[in-house]
Amino acid sequence: MSENQAENPNTPSKVSPLNCLIGSIVAGGLAYAIFNLMNAIAISFASKPITASNEVVFRITIAVRTLVVGMTALGTGIFGLVAVGLFGLMIQTLIQKKASSDNS
């Protein structure tokens, strides 16, 4: 951490296209991994029927299965959007650097 950031932690660090690209690749990889996990969980739940004679247990089981698959889908969506956003930020910083070098 630089000396200026140590004094004021709210100072934003420089954004470079390489950092954005690396972050986008990491977030995209996590999104893909969570997506595969979600598919495996959904297939596992679909292949195992609920064996409960009690109606309350049956409904709670369905709710828990829905929540588990929904949470993994949410994680996939969030990391996917972060990857797209970081990639867009990379493009924006490249365009700004090109425009500032053309004006100079």
N, C-alpha and C positions, 0 to 999 in steps of 0.2 A: 504494500500500500504506500502511496506517495506521501510526502510530508504534509502537503496541502489537504489531502483527504483525511489524514489523521486528526487534523485540527477541526475540520468541518465534515462530518460523515455524510451530510446531505448533498455534497458536491457530486454531480454525476461524473462518471469516468468517460473517457473518450470512447465513442462507438466506432468500431472499425468493421469493414465488410467481412473480414476474415472471422472475427468473433461472432458476427451474426450468422455466417455460414456454418460455423462449427456448432453453434447453439441450435440452429435449425436442423442440422443432421442428427444431433443428439435427441432433440424433441421428437423428430420424425421416427427415429429408431424406437424410442419408448412408446410412441403411439402404435407403431406396428406390433411391438411385443405385447402390449396390452390388448390390442385387437385379437391377436392369436390366442391369448389367454382367455378372452371373452368367448371366442368361438369354442375353445376346448371345454369351458365351463358349461356353455349352453348345450353342447352335444352330450356332455356327461349327464346333465339334468334331464335332457330329453330321452336318453336311453334308459334311465332308471325311473320307473313309474312310482308314484307315491302309494305306499301300502299302509293306509291308515283307515280304520273303521270309524274314528271319531271325526265329525265334521269340523270341529274347531281346529284340531291338529292338521287336517287337510288344508284348511284355508291359511293357517299360519305358515305351513310348508310352502304353499304357493307364493305367499307374500315374501318370504325369505328368498326364495329362488328368484323372484322378480327383482328384488332389491340387489342381490348379488350381481346379476347380469346387468342391471341398470347402472350400478356404480362402476363396473368395468367399462361400460359403454360411455359413461361420463368422462372417465379418465382418458379413454381413447380420443374423445372429441376435444377435450381440453388440450392435450398434448399435440393433437393434429392442428388445432388453431394456433397454438404457440409456434409450431414449426412454420406454418404459412406466414404468420406475422413477422417472425424473424427473417424469413427469406425476403419478404417485402421490404423490411427495414434495410437489408443488405442492398437491395436494388436502389432504394432511395438514397442511401449514403454514397453509392457509386455515382448516381446521377448528380448529386450535389457536389461531389469532388470534381467531376468532369466539368460542371458548369462554373465552379469557382476557378478552376485552372484555365478555362477558356476566357473568362473575364479579366484575368490578371495579365 
